Amino acid sequence: MNFEALEFQEGQNNMGGLRTIGYYGFIADVDVSSFPELPEEPLTIEDAAVIIQNIVMKPGKTMYAMYGTAKPPD
C-alpha cells in the first residue's frame, strides 16, 4: 500500500498552540536496529510516549508529513 503526502485547503482557522504538521511511517519500513527500547515500567507518560532517538528507515523508505487543522468545538 502506498501513501502520498496529504494536503489540506489553505485559509482554515488553526487553533493557536497546536502543531499543524505530524509525521507518520510504517513499522515495517523501519530499520529495526534503530528502533528505541521502550521502558518496562515508565514513571511518566512522557517516558512512555516521547521518542528522543533517531528512527532510521530502511533504504528507499521514508516518513510522511501530514498537515492537520483542529476544528474548534461547535
C-alpha positions, 0 to 999 in steps of 0.5 A, a space after each residue: 500500500 502506498 501513501 502520498 503526502 496529504 494536503 489540506 485547503 489553505 485559509 482554515 482557522 488553526 487553533 493557536 498552540 497546536 502543531 499543524 504538521 505530524 509525521 507518520 511511517 510504517 513499522 515495517 519500513 523501519 530499520 529495526 536496529 534503530 528502533 528505541 527500547 521502550 521502558 518496562 515500567 515508565 514513571 511518566 507518560 512522557 517516558 512512555 510516549 516521547 521518542 528522543 532517538 533517531 528512527 532510521 528507515 530502511 533504504 528507499 523508505 521514508 516518513 510522511 508529513 501530514 498537515 492537520 487543522 483542529 476544528 474548534 468545538 461547535 
